């Protein structure tokens, strides 16, 4: 029985699974379709004319969206991607969707691309495994196609009436279809033992509820930022510079000499000759820069120190930076960072958060440890009041590492938990800390968290029963299909040029009437 028929039967016979399926269909990922489309592509090859997109200048082109290994993922009339595109397009049109809507159009093309990636990849995997479909199996499948039927039986007359090249292409497509389907069926056709569903049900217990306090790294005090700036003043020394950059050292030397001789001005030379496109149109002006902001412009630390010490109006020597030869002019005398200036303090804070994050985390871990000590002595709520901290609450939840959809998820309204689902330390801390005990502080995302487990209970019987029923062969098949798609569409073998090609050739353009 085909995979599509299996799913239909499961949905007819299991009302709980129907509800589970409905929930999955609300997930945005479903927009890219499922691998079931593979089953109908051959019929589409026979009955549905391909849509050939127009390229620039009104020409028709073969569109190469990328490569899987050395195999192109391309749109050609009558090819696999074109048939998938036509199937999905007709399906969306029948559902009343506007296929020229930019979002919908993009999703249709993206779904077609990803489906073709999966198809190409599975064929490659089967080739490497040495699998070949017996010719008699392909012949038997061809003989069942509706195009060759007459009075419910295979018609050799209709078969011979088809053009030989078309017949050969059709036979090859069906051979590939069977090969790809065999790969997918072998993975998605897993069956569940009678003991497996109760085991999964048991994973929903126990459930715990928690109070929590979060120390946000964004609240790092200005006083600490200023202290770091004072202790590392060389990083934040600033100067106002202009520059001229050339690919040739000789040309850079000549321009610098002309400026020094007075036969050319710095600003004119920057506008007309500098090959740094960002600063050239501004007469070479780079604006005010701190030492750490010049690392990409002047990678060598010694050379950077020399430039930072230039006095107003003086020039640097020619400096090699990447592929360019550059010289600088100081527009002002260098000066230390003015930490009372809000913009300068913002830049220093940005540096600290990007490059000294460990120190920031250590600061809040110490704050959290002080809170935890007070909580242990005086109680969680009293410690909150002493520190003027806000209490958050979440749960009840079971251990659900990775956010598996069968199990209850973390509360999405608690923003501090947005990175917690796949954080092993979070789950270990949450379920190993004794009840009514303050946990050790730990870092997740941009927060240091302290948990306080309140209670532990068995899973709600309604939810647990739903989990056991929903954990079906259909659910497993669906999940594996998504895993297959994710594996191949994120594989290092895939060179994905989809967006570049789509927006160059395929993005719907507004009509003239709309534009007016």
Secondary structure, 3 states (H helix, E strand, C coil): CCHHHHHHHHHHHCHHHHHHHHHHHCCHHHHHCCCCHHHHHHHHHHHCCCCCCECHHHCECCEEEEEECCEEEEECCCCHHHHHHHHHHHHHHHCCCCCCCHHHHHHHHHHHHHHHHHHHHHHHHHHHCCCCCCHHHHHHHHHCCHHHEECCEECHHHHHHCCHHHHHHHHHHHHHHHHHHHHHHHHHCCCCCCCHHHHHHHCCCCEEEEEEEEEEHHHCCHHHHHHHHHHCHHHHCEEEEEEEEECCHHHHHHHHHHHHHCCCCHHHHHHHHCCCHHHHCCCCEEEEEEHHHHCCCCCCHHHHHHHHCCCCCCECCCEEECCEEEEEEECCCCECCCCCCHHHHHHHHHHHHHHCHHHHHHHHHHHHHHHHHHHHHHCHHHHHHHHCCCCEEEEEECCCCCCCCCCCCCCCCCHHHCCCCCCHHHHHHHHHCCCCCECCCEEECCEEEEEEEEEEECCCHHHHHHHHHHCCHHHHHHHHHHHHHHHHHCCCCEEECHHHHHHHHHCCCCCHHHHC
